[in-house]
Amino acid sequence: MTSTPRNHHIQALRGVAASLVVLDHAFGPLIERGLLPQWFDVVRYSIGGLGVYTFFVISGFIMINMSYHDFGHAAKSLSFAERRTIRIVPIYWIATLLAFALYTVLPLSRHPSFLHLLQSLTFIPYSTDPNADMEPVLGQGWTLNYEMFFYALFTLALLAPRRIGLPGLLLTFIGLVAAGSWIKPFSDVSPATTTPAFLADPIILLFGVGMLVGVLKQELQDKLAVRYPFQIALALITVQIALLVIFRVPPRVPFPVCIWAWLPGILAVAVCAWAAPRLQSNRFEAIAEILGDASYSTYLFHVFVVFALSKLFPITAITAVPYVLITLIASTVVGILFFRLVERPTTSFLRAMPSWRVAPLQGRA
């Protein structure tokens, strides 16, 4: 797999996207206690959705950035699958098992079965309530079901030459969404209740958009150079949050109306992709590296922080803002600690193990 320099602005944007999801869940206890109006329950999901949209576009961009020159090689396709599995699965399993244990010992409303645990660990979407989202044991893991689906399709695309694999993958996304509209019409904004309807949701197009940004970056390279890209990205996201609150935008709107809600995340990734190069590292890049690296752990484990603080923190009208700030900081700190103490050592250990890739395939690559 070709090594490419890390884009610190994209890394920082990953940290922001994770923080948006943390904000979504941090607002929940405030609404339950009547410190925020009930209508804000809809808006908070839209704020978290903005973080997810940004994550998906970043994912498509990074996969192209890493693997643009790896198409048409069976060994590199297998290597991609191996590296993505090592990167995503072990830490997700830890978070899922922890969530399952808490559901077992605490008096919570959800009581997932052992079958639900197996489906969650294998990234199989399932429904337990026709009026609710298809969520695994670890609620926010629904996005990982899409990520792993994307990685599986990308692995197959890498087997073909780039001129075939890339257009084929993009057309597959379009075809899946078009076919899905027969199962669940675009006008139907209710939760998906079947695996085909879930996987064919228009949200998968965001991976394709991220890929297109990645292709343009590869082809144009440094012909474009955006100054202050992270500041622009942050402004786009801030304006979008303001619009979500002012107009009380729900998280589900029909396709293609939802595209306007995707645009800030798409544009934020695009401007960061063409960040003007710096001659030397600075404090921003150091902080961006920390936040970006820890964003996956922050995303997975912040719900445990939110749950603990919602029970232990004296949430009142006076302490509401400090509660949100402390939740953001604590979730980020836990994410950084988990990344350094568990995620990075685990990933390094697994990557150092003998690969399951077949040696003759490497010779043909």
C-alpha positions in Angstrom: 0.0 0.0 0.0 1.5 3.3 -1.1 2.6 5.6 1.7 1.2 9.1 1.5 1.9 12.1 3.8 -0.8 12.8 6.4 -3.0 15.8 5.9 -3.1 17.6 9.2 -6.2 19.6 8.3 -8.1 16.4 7.5 -6.9 15.0 10.8 -8.2 18.1 12.7 -11.5 17.8 10.8 -11.8 14.2 12.0 -11.5 15.5 15.6 -14.2 18.1 14.9 -16.5 15.4 13.4 -16.1 13.2 16.5 -16.9 16.3 18.7 -20.2 16.9 16.9 -21.3 13.3 17.7 -20.3 13.9 21.3 -22.3 17.1 21.4 -25.4 15.2 20.0 -25.3 12.8 23.0 -24.3 15.4 25.6 -27.4 17.4 24.8 -29.6 14.4 25.6 -29.6 14.7 29.4 -30.3 18.4 29.1 -33.5 17.7 27.1 -34.5 15.0 29.5 -34.3 17.4 32.4 -36.2 20.1 30.6 -33.1 22.4 30.3 -33.4 22.5 26.6 -36.8 22.5 24.7 -38.2 19.2 23.4 -37.8 20.3 19.8 -34.0 20.4 20.3 -34.1 16.6 20.5 -34.6 16.7 16.7 -31.8 19.2 16.2 -29.2 17.4 18.3 -29.5 14.4 16.0 -29.0 16.6 13.0 -25.8 18.0 14.6 -24.5 14.5 15.2 -25.5 13.6 11.6 -23.3 16.4 10.4 -20.4 14.8 12.1 -21.3 11.4 10.5 -21.6 12.9 7.1 -18.2 14.5 7.4 -16.7 11.2 8.7 -18.1 9.3 5.6 -16.7 11.9 3.1 -13.3 11.8 4.9 -13.4 8.0 4.8 -13.9 7.9 1.0 -11.1 10.6 0.6 -8.6 8.7 2.7 -9.2 5.4 1.0 -8.4 6.9 -2.3 -5.4 8.8 -0.9 -4.0 5.5 0.5 -4.8 3.2 -2.4 -5.0 5.2 -5.6 -2.0 3.4 -7.1 -3.0 -0.1 -5.7 -5.8 -0.9 -8.1 -5.3 -4.1 -10.2 -3.3 -6.0 -7.6 -4.8 -8.9 -5.8 -2.1 -8.8 -3.0 -2.8 -5.1 -2.4 -6.5 -5.7 -2.3 -6.0 -8.4 0.4 -3.6 -6.0 2.2 -6.2 -3.3 2.2 -8.8 -5.7 3.7 -6.3 -6.8 6.4 -5.3 -3.3 7.4 -8.9 -2.1 7.6 -10.0 -5.1 9.6 -7.1 -4.5 12.1 -7.9 -0.8 12.3 -11.6 -1.1 12.8 -12.6 -4.5 14.3 -10.7 -5.1 17.6 -11.5 -1.7 19.2 -15.1 -1.9 18.1 -15.4 -5.3 19.6 -14.0 -4.0 22.9 -16.5 -1.1 23.0 -19.4 -3.4 21.9 -18.6 -6.0 24.6 -18.4 -3.3 27.2 -21.8 -1.9 26.1 -23.3 -5.4 26.2 -21.9 -6.0 29.7 -23.5 -2.7 30.9 -26.8 -3.6 29.4 -26.6 -6.9 31.3 -25.8 -5.5 34.7 -27.6 -2.1 34.7 -31.3 -1.4 34.7 -31.5 0.1 31.2 -34.3 0.2 28.7 -32.5 -1.9 26.1 -31.8 -5.6 26.7 -29.9 -6.9 23.6 -29.8 -10.7 23.3 -26.7 -12.8 22.6 -27.9 -13.1 18.9 -27.9 -9.2 18.8 -24.3 -9.3 20.1 -23.2 -11.7 17.4 -24.9 -9.6 14.7 -23.2 -6.5 16.1 -19.8 -8.0 16.2 -20.2 -9.2 12.6 -21.5 -5.9 11.3 -24.9 -7.3 10.3 -27.7 -4.7 10.6 -30.8 -5.9 12.5 -34.1 -4.4 13.6 -35.8 -4.9 16.9 -38.5 -2.2 16.5 -40.1 -1.1 13.2 -40.4 2.4 14.6 -36.7 2.7 15.6 -33.4 2.8 13.9 -31.4 -0.4 13.2 -28.8 0.0 15.9 -26.3 -2.5 17.1 -25.5 -3.1 20.7 -23.2 -0.1 20.7 -25.7 2.5 19.4 -23.3 4.6 17.3 -21.9 1.4 15.7 -24.5 1.8 13.0 -22.0 3.9 11.1 -19.5 1.1 11.3 -21.9 -1.2 9.5 -21.7 1.3 6.6 -18.0 1.7 6.9 -17.3 -2.1 6.7 -19.7 -2.4 3.8 -17.8 0.3 2.0 -14.5 -1.4 2.8 -15.8 -4.7 1.4 -16.8 -3.1 -1.8 -13.5 -1.1 -2.0 -11.6 -4.4 -1.5 -13.3 -5.9 -4.5 -12.8 -2.7 -6.6 -9.0 -2.9 -6.0 -8.9 -6.3 -7.8 -9.6 -4.5 -11.1 -7.5 -1.8 -12.9 -8.3 1.7 -11.7 -10.0 2.7 -14.9 -12.5 -0.1 -14.2 -12.5 -0.4 -10.4 -13.2 3.2 -9.5 -16.0 3.9 -12.0 -17.4 0.4 -11.1 -17.5 1.2 -7.4 -19.1 4.6 -7.9 -21.7 3.1 -10.2 -22.3 0.4 -7.6 -23.2 3.0 -5.0 -25.6 4.7 -7.5 -27.1 1.4 -8.4 -27.6 0.4 -4.8 -29.3 3.6 -4.0 -31.5 3.4 -7.1 -32.5 -0.2 -6.3 -33.1 0.7 -2.7 -35.6 3.3 -3.7 -37.8 0.4 -4.9 -37.6 -1.2 -1.5 -38.0 2.1 0.5 -39.0 5.2 -1.6 -36.9 8.3 -1.2 -40.0 10.1 0.2 -40.2 7.6 3.0 -38.1 9.0 5.9 -39.0 6.3 8.4 -36.2 4.1 9.8 -35.1 1.2 7.6 -36.2 -2.1 9.0 -34.4 -4.5 6.6 -30.7 -5.0 5.8 -31.1 -4.2 2.1 -33.0 -1.0 2.8 -30.4 0.0 5.4 -27.4 -0.7 3.2 -29.0 1.0 0.2 -29.6 4.3 2.0 -28.5 7.4 0.0 -26.0 8.1 2.8 -23.6 5.7 1.2 -23.2 8.2 -1.7 -21.1 10.2 0.7 -18.3 7.6 0.4 -18.4 8.1 -3.3 -18.3 11.8 -3.0 -15.2 11.5 -0.8 -13.6 9.2 -3.3 -14.2 11.8 -6.1 -12.6 14.5 -3.9 -9.7 12.0 -3.5 -9.4 11.4 -7.2 -9.4 15.1 -8.0 -6.7 15.6 -5.4 -4.6 12.9 -6.9 -5.0 14.2 -10.4 -4.6 17.9 -9.7 -2.1 17.5 -6.8 -1.0 21.0 -5.7 -2.4 22.9 -8.6 -4.9 24.2 -6.0 -3.8 25.5 -2.7 -6.4 26.8 -0.1 -5.1 29.1 2.6 -6.6 28.7 6.1 -8.5 25.6 5.1 -9.3 24.4 8.6 -10.7 27.8 9.6 -12.9 27.7 6.5 -14.1 24.2 7.3 -14.9 25.2 10.8 -16.8 28.2 9.6 -18.9 26.0 7.2 -19.7 23.6 10.0 -20.5 26.4 12.5 -22.9 28.1 10.0 -24.6 24.8 9.3 -25.1 24.2 13.0 -26.7 27.6 13.3 -29.0 26.9 10.4 -30.0 23.5 11.9 -31.0 25.2 15.2 -32.7 28.2 13.6 -34.8 26.2 11.2 -35.1 23.1 13.6 -34.0 20.8 10.8 -34.8 17.1 11.4 -32.2 14.5 10.8 -34.3 12.7 8.2 -35.4 14.6 5.1 -36.1 13.0 1.7 -33.4 12.5 -0.9 -32.2 14.6 -2.7 -33.3 17.4 -0.3 -30.8 16.0 2.2 -27.9 16.9 -0.1 -28.0 20.5 1.3 -27.3 19.0 4.7 -24.4 17.1 3.3 -22.8 20.0 1.6 -21.0 21.7 4.6 -19.2 18.4 5.4 -18.3 17.8 1.7 -17.0 21.3 1.3 -15.1 21.1 4.6 -13.3 18.0 3.4 -12.6 19.5 0.0 -11.0 22.7 1.3 -8.9 20.6 3.8 -7.8 18.3 1.0 -6.2 21.2 -0.8 -4.6 22.8 2.2 -1.6 24.9 1.2 1.5 23.1 2.3 3.6 24.4 5.2 7.3 24.4 5.3 7.5 23.2 8.9 5.4 21.6 11.6 3.6 23.9 14.1 1.4 23.5 17.1 -1.7 23.2 15.1 -0.4 20.2 13.3 0.7 18.6 16.5 -2.8 19.1 18.1 -4.5 18.0 14.9 -2.5 14.8 14.8 -3.5 14.0 18.4 -7.2 14.7 17.8 -7.4 13.0 14.5 -5.6 9.8 15.7 -7.9 9.6 18.7 -11.1 10.4 16.9 -12.1 6.7 16.4 -11.6 5.9 20.1 -13.4 9.1 21.0 -16.3 8.2 18.7 -16.6 4.7 20.2 -16.2 5.4 23.9 -17.7 8.8 24.4 -21.1 7.3 25.2 -19.7 5.7 28.4 -18.4 9.1 29.4 -21.7 10.8 28.7 -23.6 8.1 30.6 -21.3 8.4 33.6 -21.4 12.2 33.7 -25.1 12.3 33.3 -25.4 10.3 36.4 -22.7 11.9 38.5 -22.7 15.5 37.4 -25.1 17.9 39.1 -26.9 19.1 35.9 -28.9 22.3 36.5 -29.7 25.4 34.6 -26.5 27.0 36.0 -24.3 24.0 35.3 -25.7 23.0 31.9 -23.0 24.7 29.9 -20.1 23.6 32.1 -21.6 20.0 31.8 -21.5 20.1 28.0 -17.9 21.5 28.0 -16.7 19.0 30.5 -18.3 16.2 28.6 -16.5 17.3 25.4 -13.2 17.6 27.1 -13.6 14.3 29.1 -14.7 12.4 26.0 -11.7 13.7 24.1 -9.3 12.9 26.9 -10.7 9.4 27.3 -10.4 8.9 23.5 -6.7 10.1 23.5 -5.9 7.8 26.5 -7.6 4.8 25.0 -5.9 5.4 21.6 -2.5 5.6 23.2 -2.9 2.8 25.8 -5.1 0.3 23.9 -5.9 1.1 20.3 -2.4 2.0 19.0 -0.6 -0.9 20.9 -3.3 -3.4 19.7 -3.1 -2.2 16.1 0.7 -2.3 16.2 0.7 -5.8 17.7 -1.7 -7.2 15.1 0.1 -5.6 12.2 3.4 -7.1 13.4 2.0 -10.6 13.4 2.5 -12.9 10.4 0.1 -11.8 7.7 -2.6 -14.0 6.3 -1.8 -12.7 2.9 -0.6 -15.5 0.5 3.0 -15.1 -0.5 2.6 -16.1 -4.2 0.0 -13.3 -4.6 2.6 -10.8 -3.4 4.9 -12.0 -6.1 2.3 -11.4 -8.8 1.4 -7.9 -7.6 
